[in-house]
Amino acid sequence: MRLSIVIPALDEESALPLLLGDLQPLRARGTQIIVADGGSRDGTVAVAGTLADLVLQVPRGRALQLNAGAARACGELLLFLHADSR
């Protein structure tokens, strides 16, 4: 089964590289990484663009971001993960 990880983000430029870096081995094995940005004003989108498979820019709001990511996910399994999760 393929896994898709959806990460809602808002101004997470400092936390996101750590999480996405840790997820790269999973990505190399086929896990889809989606970052759903809710209008960040920092470098979140740029950081995510190099380390995620898909970066969505959606209206601000956790539910909106999670739903947008889930709608674009290709995996049979979804994992919702926050940028500051370790």
PLY file of the C-alpha trace (Angstrom):
ply
format ascii 1.0
element vertex 86
property float x
property float y
property float z
element edge 85
property int vertex1
property int vertex2
end_header
0.00 0.00 0.00
1.17 3.48 -0.80
1.30 6.12 1.94
0.62 9.82 1.45
1.71 12.23 4.17
-0.15 15.55 4.32
1.51 18.37 6.24
-0.50 21.55 6.87
1.82 24.54 7.17
1.70 28.21 8.03
4.96 30.10 8.47
6.93 26.91 9.17
10.16 27.85 7.38
12.27 26.94 10.42
10.55 23.66 11.42
9.74 22.21 8.01
13.29 21.40 6.82
13.88 19.14 9.83
10.67 17.18 9.33
10.94 16.95 5.56
14.59 15.93 5.84
13.63 13.07 8.14
10.92 11.98 5.69
13.22 11.74 2.66
14.01 8.02 3.13
10.26 7.30 3.05
9.88 9.50 -0.01
12.67 7.57 -1.74
10.65 4.39 -1.17
7.49 5.84 -2.73
5.74 7.71 0.05
4.08 10.85 -1.29
4.79 14.03 0.69
2.25 16.86 0.36
2.60 20.25 2.04
-0.61 22.28 2.16
0.39 25.88 2.82
-2.20 28.25 4.22
-0.67 31.53 3.10
2.76 31.63 4.71
4.64 34.92 4.63
8.06 33.36 5.14
10.04 30.87 3.07
7.81 27.87 3.79
6.75 27.33 0.18
10.33 27.55 -1.12
11.59 25.07 1.48
8.74 22.66 0.80
9.21 22.91 -2.95
12.55 21.15 -2.81
11.65 18.45 -0.27
8.00 17.57 -1.00
6.30 15.96 -3.96
3.49 18.49 -4.02
3.05 21.92 -2.47
-0.47 23.28 -2.41
-1.33 26.89 -1.70
-4.79 26.87 -0.18
-6.87 29.18 1.99
-5.79 29.43 5.60
-7.46 27.03 8.01
-6.33 23.68 9.29
-9.38 21.75 8.02
-9.17 23.40 4.59
-5.49 22.57 4.32
-5.92 18.95 5.43
-8.87 18.41 3.09
-7.01 19.94 0.14
-4.04 17.67 0.77
-6.23 14.59 1.15
-8.03 15.41 -2.10
-4.72 15.40 -4.00
-3.21 12.38 -2.26
-2.47 9.27 -4.32
-1.88 6.86 -1.46
-4.31 4.34 -0.08
-3.22 5.40 3.41
-3.11 8.98 4.69
-1.01 10.34 7.52
-1.64 13.89 8.68
1.51 15.25 10.25
2.28 18.68 11.68
5.46 20.52 10.73
6.70 20.63 14.32
6.21 16.89 14.90
9.35 14.97 15.81
0 1
1 2
2 3
3 4
4 5
5 6
6 7
7 8
8 9
9 10
10 11
11 12
12 13
13 14
14 15
15 16
16 17
17 18
18 19
19 20
20 21
21 22
22 23
23 24
24 25
25 26
26 27
27 28
28 29
29 30
30 31
31 32
32 33
33 34
34 35
35 36
36 37
37 38
38 39
39 40
40 41
41 42
42 43
43 44
44 45
45 46
46 47
47 48
48 49
49 50
50 51
51 52
52 53
53 54
54 55
55 56
56 57
57 58
58 59
59 60
60 61
61 62
62 63
63 64
64 65
65 66
66 67
67 68
68 69
69 70
70 71
71 72
72 73
73 74
74 75
75 76
76 77
77 78
78 79
79 80
80 81
81 82
82 83
83 84
84 85
